[in-house]
Amino acid sequence: MLPEERKRALVLSGGGGRGAYHVGVLRFLEEHEWFPDIVVGTSIGAVNGAALASGHNSRSLWALWRRLRTRDVQKANLNPLSGSFLLDTSPLRETLLEKGWIDFARINSEETAVHLRITATEVYTGRLYVFGNSADIYPSRLHPEPITVDHILSSCSIPIVYPATHLNQSLYCDGATVA
């Protein structure tokens, strides 16, 4: 592989509060003119990765983080009969769709500048899935398909804390579950 063919990848871990830390790392990378071709994220890393693939930079992402409140991410599950989870993530769905975090048209465009990868664990098999918005990079483990809010939420679905997410006729939970 020639040097000009090499791809630069940024891997963003999970861990809630680390999401704001990611923004500091992104700022450092931007200051050093390092921009990823591929972004891989799990859990909060999937949220930030999708935001990057949507065209956000460290400054615009930091502005989103500064406005983010707990009520924008989760609320108590007041219906114990609705499932075996403590917190409802419907506020996160609304935040991602309606508050400027993610531009799904841009992520899924054929001209996308960033190859996005999101990890999630299939609940019944325990198998790790890697969903992506393009099929041309390392396709052996990749499930290329248009990225939706459900892909992101599935990667954020911490067992017991948050509900598993229905996607492609299966249930998925946090991508770090099998790590």
C-alpha positions as semicolon CSV with decimal commas, in nm:
position;residue;x (nm);y (nm);z (nm)
1;M;0,000;0,000;0,000
2;L;0,139;0,338;-0,097
3;P;0,145;0,609;0,172
4;E;-0,113;0,821;-0,013
5;E;-0,355;0,525;-0,005
6;R;-0,341;0,484;0,371
7;K;-0,654;0,568;0,561
8;R;-0,652;0,745;0,896
9;A;-0,891;0,599;1,151
10;L;-1,019;0,747;1,474
11;V;-1,165;0,506;1,730
12;L;-1,398;0,661;1,987
13;S;-1,466;0,455;2,298
14;G;-1,778;0,435;2,507
15;G;-1,823;0,555;2,860
16;G;-2,073;0,842;2,884
17;G;-1,862;1,127;3,016
18;R;-1,577;1,032;2,786
19;G;-1,785;1,185;2,511
20;A;-1,689;1,535;2,623
21;Y;-1,328;1,418;2,652
22;H;-1,345;1,306;2,288
23;V;-1,408;1,668;2,191
24;G;-1,080;1,777;2,351
25;V;-0,893;1,507;2,162
26;L;-1,063;1,616;1,839
27;R;-0,957;1,974;1,900
28;F;-0,597;1,865;1,947
29;L;-0,608;1,658;1,627
30;E;-0,760;1,946;1,430
31;E;-0,493;2,186;1,559
32;H;-0,236;1,942;1,419
33;E;-0,426;1,914;1,089
34;W;-0,505;1,546;1,138
35;F;-0,848;1,451;1,005
36;P;-0,985;1,094;0,999
37;D;-1,103;0,910;0,691
38;I;-1,272;0,648;0,909
39;V;-1,444;0,699;1,244
40;V;-1,535;0,397;1,456
41;G;-1,750;0,446;1,763
42;T;-1,921;0,249;2,031
43;S;-2,179;0,386;2,273
44;I;-2,106;0,758;2,326
45;G;-1,830;0,716;2,069
46;A;-2,099;0,623;1,817
47;V;-2,281;0,948;1,895
48;N;-1,969;1,160;1,852
49;G;-1,860;0,960;1,547
50;A;-2,195;1,018;1,379
51;A;-2,170;1,388;1,463
52;L;-1,826;1,401;1,299
53;A;-1,956;1,218;0,993
54;S;-2,237;1,477;0,986
55;G;-1,981;1,751;0,937
56;H;-1,930;1,874;1,293
57;N;-1,584;1,981;1,403
58;S;-1,453;2,011;1,758
59;R;-1,598;2,360;1,804
60;S;-1,951;2,282;1,689
61;L;-1,948;1,951;1,877
62;W;-1,831;2,129;2,193
63;A;-2,122;2,374;2,158
64;L;-2,364;2,079;2,143
65;W;-2,205;1,919;2,450
66;R;-2,226;2,243;2,649
67;R;-2,602;2,261;2,586
68;L;-2,663;1,892;2,663
69;R;-2,851;1,811;2,984
70;T;-2,942;1,480;3,143
71;R;-3,305;1,532;3,039
72;D;-3,182;1,539;2,676
73;V;-3,044;1,186;2,711
74;Q;-3,258;0,984;2,949
75;K;-3,555;0,978;3,182
76;A;-3,673;0,733;3,446
77;N;-3,863;0,430;3,323
78;L;-4,185;0,485;3,516
79;N;-4,350;0,174;3,377
80;P;-4,179;-0,133;3,526
81;L;-4,398;-0,358;3,310
82;S;-4,250;-0,212;2,990
83;G;-3,924;-0,401;3,017
84;S;-3,621;-0,477;3,224
85;F;-3,440;-0,144;3,209
86;L;-3,403;0,149;3,444
87;L;-3,383;0,448;3,211
88;D;-3,571;0,540;2,894
89;T;-3,359;0,671;2,604
90;S;-3,642;0,831;2,407
91;P;-3,499;1,176;2,496
92;L;-3,168;1,078;2,332
93;R;-3,352;0,974;2,015
94;E;-3,523;1,314;2,005
95;T;-3,197;1,497;2,077
96;L;-3,011;1,321;1,796
97;L;-3,293;1,372;1,546
98;E;-3,406;1,724;1,631
99;K;-3,128;1,921;1,802
100;G;-2,861;1,941;1,533
101;W;-2,641;1,651;1,638
102;I;-2,675;1,424;1,336
103;D;-2,732;1,481;0,963
104;F;-2,830;1,137;0,835
105;A;-2,855;1,255;0,474
106;R;-2,492;1,363;0,486
107;I;-2,374;1,049;0,666
108;N;-2,543;0,825;0,410
109;S;-2,449;1,028;0,103
110;E;-2,230;0,857;-0,155
111;E;-2,002;1,161;-0,135
112;T;-1,953;1,130;0,241
113;A;-1,609;1,244;0,354
114;V;-1,601;1,015;0,658
115;H;-1,651;0,640;0,660
116;L;-1,855;0,578;0,976
117;R;-1,850;0,251;1,168
118;I;-2,079;0,182;1,464
119;T;-2,051;-0,128;1,681
120;A;-2,340;-0,302;1,853
121;T;-2,389;-0,642;2,013
122;E;-2,671;-0,870;1,897
123;V;-2,850;-0,963;2,220
124;Y;-2,940;-1,327;2,151
125;T;-2,609;-1,438;1,998
126;G;-2,366;-1,204;2,173
127;R;-2,207;-1,138;1,835
128;L;-2,047;-0,800;1,770
129;Y;-2,175;-0,625;1,458
130;V;-2,002;-0,340;1,281
131;F;-2,246;-0,126;1,086
132;G;-2,112;0,117;0,829
133;N;-2,220;0,382;0,584
134;S;-1,989;0,248;0,310
135;A;-1,865;-0,093;0,206
136;D;-1,525;-0,023;0,061
137;I;-1,305;-0,047;0,371
138;Y;-1,245;-0,382;0,544
139;P;-1,574;-0,538;0,435
140;S;-1,523;-0,883;0,591
141;R;-1,694;-0,798;0,925
142;L;-1,890;-0,499;0,807
143;H;-2,263;-0,477;0,758
144;P;-2,297;-0,186;0,515
145;E;-2,632;-0,014;0,526
146;P;-2,767;0,337;0,569
147;I;-2,698;0,453;0,923
148;T;-3,008;0,547;1,124
149;V;-3,073;0,674;1,473
150;D;-3,143;0,311;1,572
151;H;-2,785;0,212;1,486
152;I;-2,657;0,480;1,722
153;L;-2,906;0,396;1,997
154;S;-2,826;0,025;1,969
155;S;-2,461;0,102;2,037
156;C;-2,566;0,305;2,344
157;S;-2,806;0,046;2,488
158;I;-2,629;-0,052;2,810
159;P;-2,793;-0,373;2,938
160;I;-3,026;-0,324;3,238
161;V;-2,968;0,053;3,236
162;Y;-3,116;0,126;2,891
163;P;-3,353;-0,076;2,672
164;A;-3,214;-0,289;2,392
165;T;-3,282;-0,144;2,047
166;H;-3,475;-0,318;1,768
167;L;-3,279;-0,310;1,444
168;N;-3,306;-0,535;1,137
169;Q;-3,544;-0,776;1,312
170;S;-3,302;-0,831;1,602
171;L;-3,231;-0,675;1,938
172;Y;-2,900;-0,497;1,993
173;C;-2,722;-0,354;2,293
174;D;-2,407;-0,157;2,367
175;G;-2,119;-0,238;2,134
176;A;-1,878;-0,266;2,428
177;T;-2,079;-0,544;2,593
178;V;-1,862;-0,818;2,443
179;A;-1,532;-0,637;2,496
